[in-house]
Amino acid sequence: MTELEKAKRRAMYLLGGRDYGRNELIEKLKNNYSEETALTVTELMCEYGYVNDERYAEKLARQYIIGRKYGKNRAAQMMRLKLLDRETIDAALEKFTKEDITAEITELLRKKYADRLFLEGIEGRKEMQKVMAALARRGYSYTDIKSALEAVREDLDETED
């Protein structure tokens, strides 16, 4: 069996386990095969439709934003670790509107931080700062966090009336 055939089998084995982006598959194959072979096999996998960066980026964006509740910044960072290019990442993330992101933050606020929101006094402000910092570490922008906090506050005011 030639190196090319072995590399094809390895690529099919890898793709049977999970999706890969083009550059990520090349790097994975270069661990065992020459760079030329890795490039050839990856191009074949792209032609066959087994590797599609746009589809993979959309899947990752959904997984990070909806599944893991990451903000766009953190999702983009994680996608760059998968060796996707900036244009592909931006195209996948632009499908999530500001309203989608606010809804994700709002859900996270209600589920995880409900007991720490809108407390009175200095302790309340400190807790709010901690919540906002935690959301920022998840990759949400300050404006998105503020919008979600306003939405939660409005909902609480409506339920109290």
ROSE-4610 file (N, C-alpha, C; in Angstrom, 1 decimal, always signed):
// ROSE-4610
residu = [M/M/M/T/T/T/E/E/E/L/L/L/E/E/E/K/K/K/A/A/A/K/K/K/R/R/R/R/R/R/A/A/A/M/M/M/Y/Y/Y/L/L/L/L/L/L/G/G/G/G/G/G/R/R/R/D/D/D/Y/Y/Y/G/G/G/R/R/R/N/N/N/E/E/E/L/L/L/I/I/I/E/E/E/K/K/K/L/L/L/K/K/K/N/N/N/N/N/N/Y/Y/Y/S/S/S/E/E/E/E/E/E/T/T/T/A/A/A/L/L/L/T/T/T/V/V/V/T/T/T/E/E/E/L/L/L/M/M/M/C/C/C/E/E/E/Y/Y/Y/G/G/G/Y/Y/Y/V/V/V/N/N/N/D/D/D/E/E/E/R/R/R/Y/Y/Y/A/A/A/E/E/E/K/K/K/L/L/L/A/A/A/R/R/R/Q/Q/Q/Y/Y/Y/I/I/I/I/I/I/G/G/G/R/R/R/K/K/K/Y/Y/Y/G/G/G/K/K/K/N/N/N/R/R/R/A/A/A/A/A/A/Q/Q/Q/M/M/M/M/M/M/R/R/R/L/L/L/K/K/K/L/L/L/L/L/L/D/D/D/R/R/R/E/E/E/T/T/T/I/I/I/D/D/D/A/A/A/A/A/A/L/L/L/E/E/E/K/K/K/F/F/F/T/T/T/K/K/K/E/E/E/D/D/D/I/I/I/T/T/T/A/A/A/E/E/E/I/I/I/T/T/T/E/E/E/L/L/L/L/L/L/R/R/R/K/K/K/K/K/K/Y/Y/Y/A/A/A/D/D/D/R/R/R/L/L/L/F/F/F/L/L/L/E/E/E/G/G/G/I/I/I/E/E/E/G/G/G/R/R/R/K/K/K/E/E/E/M/M/M/Q/Q/Q/K/K/K/V/V/V/M/M/M/A/A/A/A/A/A/L/L/L/A/A/A/R/R/R/R/R/R/G/G/G/Y/Y/Y/S/S/S/Y/Y/Y/T/T/T/D/D/D/I/I/I/K/K/K/S/S/S/A/A/A/L/L/L/E/E/E/A/A/A/V/V/V/R/R/R/E/E/E/D/D/D/L/L/L/D/D/D/E/E/E/T/T/T/E/E/E/D/D/D]
num = [1/1/1/2/2/2/3/3/3/4/4/4/5/5/5/6/6/6/7/7/7/8/8/8/9/9/9/10/10/10/11/11/11/12/12/12/13/13/13/14/14/14/15/15/15/16/16/16/17/17/17/18/18/18/19/19/19/20/20/20/21/21/21/22/22/22/23/23/23/24/24/24/25/25/25/26/26/26/27/27/27/28/28/28/29/29/29/30/30/30/31/31/31/32/32/32/33/33/33/34/34/34/35/35/35/36/36/36/37/37/37/38/38/38/39/39/39/40/40/40/41/41/41/42/42/42/43/43/43/44/44/44/45/45/45/46/46/46/47/47/47/48/48/48/49/49/49/50/50/50/51/51/51/52/52/52/53/53/53/54/54/54/55/55/55/56/56/56/57/57/57/58/58/58/59/59/59/60/60/60/61/61/61/62/62/62/63/63/63/64/64/64/65/65/65/66/66/66/67/67/67/68/68/68/69/69/69/70/70/70/71/71/71/72/72/72/73/73/73/74/74/74/75/75/75/76/76/76/77/77/77/78/78/78/79/79/79/80/80/80/81/81/81/82/82/82/83/83/83/84/84/84/85/85/85/86/86/86/87/87/87/88/88/88/89/89/89/90/90/90/91/91/91/92/92/92/93/93/93/94/94/94/95/95/95/96/96/96/97/97/97/98/98/98/99/99/99/100/100/100/101/101/101/102/102/102/103/103/103/104/104/104/105/105/105/106/106/106/107/107/107/108/108/108/109/109/109/110/110/110/111/111/111/112/112/112/113/113/113/114/114/114/115/115/115/116/116/116/117/117/117/118/118/118/119/119/119/120/120/120/121/121/121/122/122/122/123/123/123/124/124/124/125/125/125/126/126/126/127/127/127/128/128/128/129/129/129/130/130/130/131/131/131/132/132/132/133/133/133/134/134/134/135/135/135/136/136/136/137/137/137/138/138/138/139/139/139/140/140/140/141/141/141/142/142/142/143/143/143/144/144/144/145/145/145/146/146/146/147/147/147/148/148/148/149/149/149/150/150/150/151/151/151/152/152/152/153/153/153/154/154/154/155/155/155/156/156/156/157/157/157/158/158/158/159/159/159/160/160/160/161/161/161]
x = [+0.8/+0.0/+0.9/+0.6/+1.4/+1.1/+2.0/+1.8/+0.5/+0.2/-1.0/-2.3/-2.3/-3.4/-3.5/-2.4/-2.4/-2.9/-2.5/-2.9/-4.4/-4.9/-6.4/-7.2/-6.7/-7.4/-7.3/-6.2/-6.1/-7.0/-7.1/-8.0/-9.5/-9.8/-11.2/-11.5/-10.5/-10.6/-10.9/-10.0/-10.2/-11.5/-11.9/-13.2/-14.4/-14.2/-15.3/-15.5/-14.5/-14.7/-15.3/-14.9/-15.5/-15.1/-15.7/-15.4/-14.0/-13.4/-12.1/-12.2/-11.5/-11.3/-10.2/-10.0/-9.0/-7.6/-7.3/-5.9/-5.7/-6.7/-6.6/-6.3/-6.9/-6.7/-5.3/-4.8/-3.5/-2.5/-2.6/-1.7/-1.8/-2.9/-3.1/-2.4/-2.6/-1.9/-0.4/+0.1/+1.5/+2.2/+1.5/+2.2/+2.7/+2.1/+2.4/+2.9/+2.6/+2.9/+3.6/+4.2/+4.9/+3.8/+4.4/+3.5/+2.8/+3.5/+2.9/+1.7/+1.9/+0.9/-0.3/+0.0/-1.1/-1.9/-1.3/-2.0/-2.8/-2.3/-3.0/-4.2/-4.1/-5.2/-6.3/-5.9/-6.8/-7.6/-6.9/-7.6/-8.7/-8.3/-9.2/-10.4/-10.2/-11.3/-12.2/-11.6/-12.4/-13.3/-12.7/-13.4/-14.5/-14.3/-15.4/-16.5/-16.2/-17.2/-17.1/-16.1/-15.9/-15.4/-14.7/-14.1/-14.7/-15.4/-15.9/-15.8/-14.9/-14.6/-15.8/-16.7/-17.8/-18.8/-19.1/-20.0/-19.5/-18.2/-17.5/-17.6/-17.3/-17.4/-18.8/-19.8/-21.2/-21.5/-21.1/-21.3/-20.6/-19.4/-18.6/-19.3/-19.7/-20.3/-21.6/-22.4/-23.6/-23.2/-22.2/-21.8/-21.3/-20.5/-19.9/-20.9/-21.7/-22.7/-23.9/-24.5/-25.8/-25.5/-24.6/-24.3/-23.5/-22.4/-21.5/-21.8/-22.6/-23.0/-21.8/-20.9/-19.8/-20.3/-19.6/-19.9/-19.1/-19.4/-18.8/-17.2/-16.7/-15.3/-14.6/-15.2/-14.6/-14.8/-16.0/-16.2/-15.2/-14.9/-14.0/-12.6/-12.2/-10.9/-10.8/-11.9/-11.9/-11.8/-12.5/-12.5/-11.1/-10.4/-9.1/-8.1/-8.4/-7.6/-7.8/-8.9/-9.2/-8.6/-7.8/-7.1/-8.0/-9.2/-10.0/-9.6/-9.8/-9.4/-10.4/-10.0/-10.8/-12.1/-12.0/-13.2/-14.3/-13.8/-14.8/-15.4/-14.6/-15.1/-16.1/-15.8/-16.7/-18.0/-17.9/-19.1/-20.0/-19.5/-20.2/-20.8/-20.1/-20.6/-21.6/-21.5/-22.4/-23.9/-24.1/-25.4/-26.2/-25.4/-26.0/-26.1/-27.4/-27.7/-27.5/-27.6/-27.5/-28.6/-29.8/-30.9/-30.6/-30.0/-29.6/-28.7/-27.7/-26.7/-27.3/-28.1/-28.8/-29.7/-30.4/-31.2/-30.3/-29.2/-28.3/-27.8/-27.4/-26.9/-28.1/-29.3/-30.4/-30.7/-30.7/-30.9/-29.8/-28.6/-27.5/-27.7/-28.1/-28.3/-29.4/-30.5/-31.6/-31.2/-30.5/-30.1/-29.0/-28.0/-26.8/-26.6/-27.0/-26.7/-28.0/-29.1/-30.3/-30.3/-29.7/-29.6/-28.6/-27.8/-26.8/-27.2/-28.3/-28.6/-29.4/-29.2/-30.0/-30.1/-29.0/-29.0/-28.8/-29.2/-29.1/-27.7/-27.3/-26.1/-24.8/-23.8/-22.4/-22.2/-22.7/-22.6/-23.3/-24.4/-25.1/-24.3/-23.6/-22.8/-21.6/-21.0/-19.9/-20.3/-21.4/-21.9/-22.2/-22.8/-23.1/-21.8/-20.7/-19.4/-18.9/-19.0/-18.5/-19.2/-20.6/-21.4/-20.9/-20.8/-20.4/-19.0/-18.1/-16.7/-16.8/-17.6/-17.7/-18.3/-19.2/-19.8/-18.8/-18.0/-17.0/-15.9/-15.6/-14.6/-15.2/-16.5/-17.1/-17.1/-16.7/-16.5/-17.6/-18.5/-19.6/-19.1/-19.6/-19.2/-20.0/-19.4/-20.0/-21.4/-21.6/-22.9/-23.9/-23.5/-24.4/-24.8/-23.9/-24.2/-25.2/-24.9/-25.8/-27.2/-27.3/-28.7/-29.4/-28.7/-29.3/-29.7/-28.9/-29.2/-30.5/-30.6/-31.8/-33.0/-32.9/-34.0/-34.5/-33.5/-33.9/-34.5/-34.0/-34.6/-36.0/-36.2/-37.6/-38.5/-38.1/-38.9/-39.2/-38.3/-38.5/-39.5/-39.4/-40.3/-41.7/-41.9/-43.2/-43.8/-43.0/-43.6/-43.9/-43.2/-43.5/-44.8/-45.2/-46.4/-47.6]
y = [-1.2/+0.0/+1.2/+2.2/+3.4/+4.4/+5.3/+6.4/+7.1/+7.4/+8.1/+7.3/+6.0/+5.2/+5.1/+5.0/+5.0/+6.3/+7.4/+8.7/+8.9/+8.4/+8.5/+7.7/+6.5/+5.7/+6.4/+7.0/+7.8/+9.0/+9.7/+10.8/+10.4/+9.3/+8.8/+8.3/+7.7/+7.3/+8.6/+9.6/+10.8/+11.5/+11.6/+12.2/+11.4/+10.1/+9.3/+9.6/+10.1/+10.5/+11.8/+12.8/+14.2/+14.9/+16.1/+17.0/+17.7/+18.0/+18.8/+19.9/+21.0/+22.0/+21.6/+22.3/+21.9/+22.0/+23.1/+23.3/+22.4/+22.1/+21.2/+19.8/+19.4/+18.0/+17.9/+19.0/+19.0/+18.8/+19.6/+19.5/+18.1/+17.5/+16.2/+15.1/+15.2/+14.2/+14.4/+15.7/+15.9/+15.3/+14.9/+14.1/+12.8/+12.2/+10.8/+10.7/+11.8/+11.7/+13.0/+13.0/+14.1/+15.3/+16.5/+17.6/+17.5/+17.1/+16.9/+15.9/+14.8/+13.8/+14.3/+15.0/+15.6/+16.6/+17.4/+18.4/+17.7/+16.7/+16.0/+15.3/+14.6/+13.9/+14.9/+16.0/+16.9/+17.5/+17.8/+18.3/+17.3/+16.0/+15.0/+15.0/+15.1/+15.1/+16.3/+17.4/+18.6/+18.4/+17.8/+17.5/+16.5/+15.5/+14.5/+15.1/+16.3/+16.9/+16.5/+15.8/+15.4/+16.5/+17.4/+18.6/+19.8/+20.6/+21.9/+22.9/+23.9/+24.8/+25.6/+26.0/+26.9/+26.1/+24.8/+24.0/+23.7/+23.5/+23.2/+24.4/+25.6/+26.8/+27.1/+26.9/+27.1/+26.1/+24.9/+23.9/+24.3/+24.8/+25.2/+26.5/+27.4/+28.6/+28.3/+27.4/+27.0/+26.3/+25.4/+24.7/+25.7/+26.6/+27.5/+28.6/+29.1/+30.2/+29.6/+28.7/+28.1/+27.1/+26.1/+25.0/+25.4/+26.1/+26.5/+27.9/+28.6/+30.0/+30.9/+30.8/+31.7/+32.9/+34.0/+35.2/+35.1/+36.0/+35.9/+36.0/+36.8/+36.9/+35.6/+35.0/+33.7/+32.6/+32.6/+31.6/+31.8/+33.0/+33.3/+32.8/+33.0/+32.6/+31.1/+30.4/+28.9/+28.4/+29.1/+28.6/+28.9/+29.9/+30.1/+29.0/+28.5/+27.3/+26.1/+26.0/+25.0/+25.3/+26.3/+26.7/+27.2/+27.7/+28.3/+29.7/+30.2/+31.5/+32.6/+33.8/+34.9/+35.1/+35.1/+35.3/+34.2/+33.0/+31.9/+32.0/+32.4/+32.5/+33.7/+34.8/+36.0/+35.7/+34.9/+34.6/+33.7/+32.8/+31.9/+32.6/+33.5/+34.2/+35.4/+35.9/+37.0/+36.5/+35.2/+34.7/+34.8/+35.1/+35.3/+36.8/+37.2/+38.6/+39.1/+40.4/+40.9/+40.4/+40.2/+39.7/+38.2/+37.4/+36.1/+36.0/+36.9/+37.0/+37.4/+38.5/+39.0/+37.9/+37.1/+36.0/+34.9/+34.6/+33.7/+34.2/+35.4/+36.0/+36.0/+36.4/+36.5/+35.1/+34.1/+32.7/+32.3/+32.7/+32.4/+33.2/+34.4/+35.2/+34.6/+34.1/+33.5/+32.2/+31.4/+30.1/+30.1/+30.8/+30.7/+31.8/+33.0/+34.1/+34.8/+34.2/+34.8/+35.2/+34.5/+34.8/+36.0/+36.3/+37.4/+38.7/+38.7/+39.9/+40.9/+42.2/+43.3/+43.2/+42.9/+43.0/+44.5/+44.8/+46.2/+46.5/+47.8/+48.3/+47.9/+48.1/+47.8/+46.4/+45.5/+44.1/+43.7/+44.4/+44.2/+44.6/+45.8/+46.3/+45.4/+44.9/+44.0/+42.7/+42.2/+40.9/+41.2/+42.3/+42.7/+42.8/+43.4/+43.5/+42.1/+41.2/+39.8/+39.1/+39.3/+38.7/+39.2/+40.5/+41.1/+40.7/+40.5/+40.1/+38.6/+37.8/+36.4/+36.3/+37.1/+37.1/+37.6/+38.6/+39.1/+38.1/+37.3/+36.2/+35.1/+35.0/+34.1/+34.6/+35.9/+36.5/+37.4/+37.8/+38.7/+40.1/+41.0/+42.4/+43.1/+44.2/+45.0/+45.5/+45.9/+46.4/+45.3/+44.1/+42.9/+42.5/+42.6/+42.3/+43.3/+44.6/+45.6/+45.4/+45.1/+44.9/+43.7/+42.7/+41.5/+41.8/+42.6/+43.0/+43.8/+44.8/+45.6/+44.8/+43.8/+42.9/+42.1/+41.6/+40.8/+41.7/+42.9/+43.9/+44.2/+44.5/+44.8/+43.6/+42.4/+41.2/+41.1/+41.4/+41.4/+42.4/+43.6/+44.7/+44.4/+43.7/+43.3/+42.3/+41.3/+40.3/+40.8/+41.8/+42.4/+43.2/+43.7/+44.6/+43.8]
z = [+0.0/+0.0/+0.0/-0.9/-1.0/+0.2/+0.3/+1.3/+1.1/-0.1/-0.5/+0.0/-0.3/+0.1/+1.6/+2.3/+3.8/+4.3/+3.7/+4.2/+3.9/+2.8/+2.6/+3.6/+3.9/+5.0/+6.3/+6.6/+7.9/+7.9/+6.8/+6.7/+6.9/+6.3/+6.4/+7.8/+8.4/+9.9/+10.7/+10.5/+11.3/+11.1/+9.9/+9.5/+10.0/+10.2/+10.7/+12.2/+12.9/+14.3/+14.5/+13.7/+13.9/+12.6/+12.5/+11.4/+11.6/+10.5/+10.6/+9.5/+9.8/+8.8/+7.9/+6.8/+5.8/+6.5/+7.1/+7.6/+8.8/+9.6/+10.7/+10.3/+9.2/+8.7/+8.1/+7.4/+6.9/+8.0/+9.1/+10.2/+10.9/+11.0/+11.6/+10.7/+9.4/+8.5/+8.4/+8.6/+8.6/+9.7/+10.8/+11.9/+11.4/+10.4/+10.0/+8.5/+7.7/+6.3/+5.9/+4.7/+4.1/+3.9/+3.8/+3.6/+2.3/+1.3/+0.0/+0.0/+0.6/+0.7/+1.5/+2.6/+3.5/+2.6/+1.9/+1.0/+0.0/-0.7/-1.8/-1.2/-0.1/+0.5/+1.0/+1.6/+2.1/+0.9/-0.2/-1.4/-1.9/-1.9/-2.3/-1.4/-0.1/+0.9/+0.7/+0.3/+0.0/-1.3/-2.3/-3.5/-3.3/-2.5/-2.2/-1.3/-0.7/+0.1/+1.6/+2.0/+3.4/+4.2/+3.6/+4.4/+3.7/+4.5/+4.1/+5.2/+5.0/+6.1/+6.5/+5.5/+5.8/+6.7/+6.3/+7.1/+8.5/+8.6/+9.8/+10.7/+10.2/+10.9/+11.5/+10.7/+11.1/+12.3/+12.1/+13.2/+14.5/+14.4/+15.6/+16.2/+15.4/+15.9/+16.7/+16.1/+16.8/+18.2/+18.1/+19.3/+20.4/+20.0/+21.0/+21.5/+20.6/+21.0/+21.7/+21.1/+21.6/+22.7/+22.4/+23.3/+24.5/+24.3/+25.5/+26.0/+25.4/+25.8/+25.8/+24.7/+24.6/+23.8/+24.0/+23.2/+21.9/+21.0/+19.7/+19.7/+20.7/+20.8/+21.2/+22.2/+22.7/+21.6/+20.9/+19.9/+18.8/+18.4/+17.3/+17.7/+19.0/+19.5/+19.4/+19.9/+19.8/+18.4/+17.5/+16.1/+15.5/+15.9/+15.4/+15.8/+17.0/+17.5/+16.6/+15.9/+14.9/+13.5/+13.5/+12.2/+11.1/+11.4/+10.4/+10.1/+8.9/+8.6/+9.0/+9.2/+9.7/+9.0/+7.6/+6.8/+7.0/+7.1/+7.4/+8.7/+9.7/+11.1/+11.1/+10.5/+10.5/+9.8/+8.7/+8.0/+8.9/+9.6/+10.4/+11.6/+12.2/+13.4/+13.1/+11.9/+11.5/+11.4/+11.3/+11.3/+12.6/+13.7/+15.0/+15.2/+15.4/+15.5/+16.9/+17.1/+18.5/+19.4/+18.8/+19.6/+20.0/+19.1/+19.5/+20.7/+20.6/+21.6/+22.9/+22.9/+24.1/+24.7/+23.8/+24.4/+25.1/+24.5/+25.2/+26.5/+26.6/+27.8/+28.8/+28.4/+29.3/+29.9/+29.0/+29.5/+30.6/+30.3/+31.2/+32.5/+32.4/+33.6/+34.5/+33.9/+34.6/+35.2/+34.5/+35.0/+36.0/+35.7/+36.5/+37.6/+37.2/+38.1/+38.7/+38.6/+39.1/+40.5/+41.4/+42.8/+43.1/+42.2/+42.4/+41.7/+41.0/+40.2/+41.1/+40.9/+41.4/+42.9/+43.6/+45.1/+45.4/+46.6/+47.1/+47.7/+47.6/+48.3/+47.6/+48.4/+47.9/+47.5/+48.3/+48.0/+46.7/+46.4/+45.1/+44.0/+44.1/+43.0/+42.8/+43.9/+43.7/+43.0/+43.4/+42.8/+41.3/+41.0/+39.6/+38.8/+39.4/+38.7/+38.4/+39.4/+39.3/+38.1/+38.1/+37.0/+35.7/+35.6/+34.3/+33.9/+34.8/+34.5/+34.0/+34.7/+34.2/+32.8/+32.5/+31.2/+30.1/+30.5/+29.6/+29.4/+30.4/+30.2/+29.2/+29.1/+28.2/+26.8/+26.6/+25.3/+24.9/+25.8/+25.4/+25.5/+24.7/+24.7/+25.8/+26.3/+27.3/+26.9/+25.7/+25.3/+25.2/+24.8/+24.8/+26.3/+27.2/+28.6/+29.1/+28.9/+29.4/+28.8/+27.5/+26.9/+27.6/+27.8/+28.5/+29.9/+30.6/+32.0/+32.0/+31.0/+31.0/+30.7/+29.8/+29.4/+30.7/+31.4/+32.6/+33.7/+33.8/+34.8/+34.4/+33.1/+32.6/+32.9/+32.7/+32.9/+34.4/+35.3/+36.7/+37.1/+36.6/+36.9/+36.5/+35.3/+34.8/+35.7/+36.2/+37.1/+38.4/+38.9/+40.2/+40.2/+39.1/+39.0/+39.0]
